[in-house]
């Protein structure tokens, strides 16, 4: 997987800002947004198809997947993130079980 962009969540950069940048990213295909919160070791991935739809989410070392994992990962306000471009043949270790428009998520976020 190729790195598209990465950064740190803070008072100036919220998860909503990250999703808006994902949406505007012109790289086609499946993208993986990795989120890591150091203080408690929360680590997860969100699969995004074409920059428009969230198709899967999971928390590493947890049973949390799907919508529950997505809610938890989107609530992270401090930590690191990286957007990766998944190429054919890459193992993403996520089962597609969601179909949520990023625009709809953005409307519900503070």
ZADO-1210 file (C-alpha; in nm, 4 decimals, padded with zeros to 6 digits):
<atoms>
<atom x="00.0000" y="00.0000" z="00.0000" code="UNK" pos="1"/>
<atom x="00.1194" y="00.3469" z="-00.0845" code="UNK" pos="2"/>
<atom x="00.0975" y="00.6356" z="00.1617" code="UNK" pos="3"/>
<atom x="-00.1260" y="00.9186" z="00.0379" code="UNK" pos="4"/>
<atom x="-00.1038" y="01.1416" z="00.3468" code="UNK" pos="5"/>
<atom x="-00.0558" y="01.1185" z="00.7220" code="UNK" pos="6"/>
<atom x="-00.0758" y="01.3416" z="01.0249" code="UNK" pos="7"/>
<atom x="-00.1667" y="01.3942" z="01.3868" code="UNK" pos="8"/>
<atom x="-00.5093" y="01.4654" z="01.5328" code="UNK" pos="9"/>
<atom x="-00.5123" y="01.7702" z="01.7607" code="UNK" pos="10"/>
<atom x="-00.7127" y="02.0780" z="01.8548" code="UNK" pos="11"/>
<atom x="-00.6401" y="02.2112" z="01.5046" code="UNK" pos="12"/>
<atom x="-00.6954" y="01.8880" z="01.3072" code="UNK" pos="13"/>
<atom x="-01.0101" y="01.6914" z="01.3894" code="UNK" pos="14"/>
<atom x="-01.1348" y="01.3649" z="01.2428" code="UNK" pos="15"/>
<atom x="-01.3880" y="01.5661" z="01.0403" code="UNK" pos="16"/>
<atom x="-01.0972" y="01.7504" z="00.8736" code="UNK" pos="17"/>
<atom x="-00.9344" y="01.4165" z="00.7897" code="UNK" pos="18"/>
<atom x="-01.2556" y="01.2848" z="00.6301" code="UNK" pos="19"/>
<atom x="-01.2953" y="01.6039" z="00.4260" code="UNK" pos="20"/>
<atom x="-00.9427" y="01.5588" z="00.2949" code="UNK" pos="21"/>
<atom x="-01.0101" y="01.1905" z="00.2165" code="UNK" pos="22"/>
<atom x="-01.3190" y="01.2962" z="00.0223" code="UNK" pos="23"/>
<atom x="-01.1190" y="01.5478" z="-00.1823" code="UNK" pos="24"/>
<atom x="-00.8306" y="01.3088" z="-00.2522" code="UNK" pos="25"/>
<atom x="-00.8205" y="01.2388" z="-00.6284" code="UNK" pos="26"/>
<atom x="-00.6482" y="00.8972" z="-00.6029" code="UNK" pos="27"/>
<atom x="-00.9061" y="00.6423" z="-00.7277" code="UNK" pos="28"/>
<atom x="-00.9859" y="00.3049" z="-00.5729" code="UNK" pos="29"/>
<atom x="-00.9916" y="00.1613" z="-00.2243" code="UNK" pos="30"/>
<atom x="-00.8224" y="00.3563" z="00.0526" code="UNK" pos="31"/>
<atom x="-00.7456" y="00.2515" z="00.4091" code="UNK" pos="32"/>
<atom x="-00.7527" y="00.5109" z="00.6860" code="UNK" pos="33"/>
<atom x="-00.5414" y="00.3880" z="00.9772" code="UNK" pos="34"/>
<atom x="-00.6007" y="00.5471" z="01.3160" code="UNK" pos="35"/>
<atom x="-00.3793" y="00.5050" z="01.6219" code="UNK" pos="36"/>
<atom x="-00.4355" y="00.6582" z="01.9650" code="UNK" pos="37"/>
<atom x="-00.1154" y="00.6124" z="02.1660" code="UNK" pos="38"/>
<atom x="-00.2485" y="00.6826" z="02.5157" code="UNK" pos="39"/>
<atom x="-00.4572" y="00.3638" z="02.5297" code="UNK" pos="40"/>
<atom x="-00.3280" y="00.1691" z="02.2298" code="UNK" pos="41"/>
<atom x="-00.6473" y="00.2001" z="02.0260" code="UNK" pos="42"/>
<atom x="-00.5622" y="00.1028" z="01.6712" code="UNK" pos="43"/>
<atom x="-00.7989" y="00.0528" z="01.3802" code="UNK" pos="44"/>
<atom x="-00.8731" y="00.0785" z="01.0103" code="UNK" pos="45"/>
<atom x="-01.1520" y="00.2241" z="00.7996" code="UNK" pos="46"/>
<atom x="-01.1932" y="00.1153" z="00.4361" code="UNK" pos="47"/>
<atom x="-01.3111" y="00.3888" z="00.1991" code="UNK" pos="48"/>
<atom x="-01.4152" y="00.3198" z="-00.1586" code="UNK" pos="49"/>
<atom x="-01.3464" y="00.5928" z="-00.4112" code="UNK" pos="50"/>
<atom x="-01.3305" y="00.8624" z="-00.1443" code="UNK" pos="51"/>
<atom x="-01.7103" y="00.8502" z="-00.1172" code="UNK" pos="52"/>
<atom x="-01.8216" y="00.5455" z="00.0827" code="UNK" pos="53"/>
<atom x="-01.7064" y="00.3805" z="00.4030" code="UNK" pos="54"/>
<atom x="-01.7257" y="00.0072" z="00.3345" code="UNK" pos="55"/>
<atom x="-01.5682" y="-00.1467" z="00.6466" code="UNK" pos="56"/>
<atom x="-01.4141" y="-00.0669" z="00.9837" code="UNK" pos="57"/>
<atom x="-01.2371" y="-00.2667" z="01.2504" code="UNK" pos="58"/>
<atom x="-01.0443" y="-00.2169" z="01.5716" code="UNK" pos="59"/>
<atom x="-00.7242" y="-00.4206" z="01.6014" code="UNK" pos="60"/>
<atom x="-00.7155" y="-00.6768" z="01.8845" code="UNK" pos="61"/>
<atom x="-01.0873" y="-00.6336" z="01.9452" code="UNK" pos="62"/>
<atom x="-01.4166" y="-00.7849" z="01.8381" code="UNK" pos="63"/>
<atom x="-01.5342" y="-00.4381" z="01.7309" code="UNK" pos="64"/>
<atom x="-01.6138" y="-00.4255" z="01.3597" code="UNK" pos="65"/>
<atom x="-01.8613" y="-00.2522" z="01.1322" code="UNK" pos="66"/>
<atom x="-02.0642" y="00.0399" z="01.2605" code="UNK" pos="67"/>
<atom x="-01.9507" y="00.0019" z="01.6237" code="UNK" pos="68"/>
<atom x="-01.5849" y="00.0160" z="01.5213" code="UNK" pos="69"/>
<atom x="-01.6525" y="00.3093" z="01.2876" code="UNK" pos="70"/>
<atom x="-01.8154" y="00.5117" z="01.5670" code="UNK" pos="71"/>
<atom x="-01.5262" y="00.4392" z="01.8016" code="UNK" pos="72"/>
<atom x="-01.2575" y="00.5284" z="01.5463" code="UNK" pos="73"/>
<atom x="-01.4327" y="00.8480" z="01.4355" code="UNK" pos="74"/>
<atom x="-01.4512" y="00.9623" z="01.7982" code="UNK" pos="75"/>
<atom x="-01.0711" y="00.9689" z="01.8315" code="UNK" pos="76"/>
<atom x="-00.9532" y="01.3252" z="01.8934" code="UNK" pos="77"/>
<atom x="-00.5837" y="01.2692" z="01.9638" code="UNK" pos="78"/>
<atom x="-00.3460" y="01.0337" z="01.7882" code="UNK" pos="79"/>
<atom x="-00.2031" y="00.9602" z="01.4461" code="UNK" pos="80"/>
<atom x="-00.3670" y="00.8831" z="01.1140" code="UNK" pos="81"/>
<atom x="-00.2502" y="00.7695" z="00.7732" code="UNK" pos="82"/>
<atom x="-00.4395" y="00.7289" z="00.4473" code="UNK" pos="83"/>
<atom x="-00.3113" y="00.4441" z="00.2325" code="UNK" pos="84"/>
<atom x="-00.3955" y="00.3533" z="-00.1251" code="UNK" pos="85"/>
<atom x="-00.4761" y="-00.0182" z="-00.1483" code="UNK" pos="86"/>
<atom x="-00.3499" y="-00.1754" z="-00.4678" code="UNK" pos="87"/>
<atom x="-00.4818" y="-00.4977" z="-00.6219" code="UNK" pos="88"/>
<atom x="-00.3410" y="-00.7903" z="-00.4272" code="UNK" pos="89"/>
<atom x="-00.2900" y="-00.5974" z="-00.1025" code="UNK" pos="90"/>
<atom x="-00.4303" y="-00.7719" z="00.2022" code="UNK" pos="91"/>
<atom x="-00.6569" y="-00.5225" z="00.3778" code="UNK" pos="92"/>
<atom x="-00.7905" y="-00.7650" z="00.6421" code="UNK" pos="93"/>
<atom x="-01.1351" y="-00.6007" z="00.6419" code="UNK" pos="94"/>
<atom x="-01.4681" y="-00.7531" z="00.5485" code="UNK" pos="95"/>
<atom x="-01.6962" y="-00.5068" z="00.3669" code="UNK" pos="96"/>
<atom x="-02.0086" y="-00.4742" z="00.5805" code="UNK" pos="97"/>
<atom x="-02.0927" y="-00.1040" z="00.5547" code="UNK" pos="98"/>
<atom x="-02.2055" y="00.1330" z="00.2814" code="UNK" pos="99"/>
<atom x="-02.2098" y="00.4805" z="00.4364" code="UNK" pos="100"/>
<atom x="-02.1565" y="00.8002" z="00.2384" code="UNK" pos="101"/>
<atom x="-01.8780" y="01.0180" z="00.3745" code="UNK" pos="102"/>
<atom x="-02.1049" y="01.3202" z="00.3164" code="UNK" pos="103"/>
<atom x="-02.3595" y="01.1707" z="00.5573" code="UNK" pos="104"/>
<atom x="-02.0909" y="01.1118" z="00.8194" code="UNK" pos="105"/>
<atom x="-01.9627" y="01.4672" z="00.7836" code="UNK" pos="106"/>
<atom x="-02.3109" y="01.6071" z="00.8483" code="UNK" pos="107"/>
<atom x="-02.3300" y="01.4235" z="01.1812" code="UNK" pos="108"/>
<atom x="-01.9831" y="01.5192" z="01.3084" code="UNK" pos="109"/>
<atom x="-01.9117" y="01.8219" z="01.5283" code="UNK" pos="110"/>
</atoms>
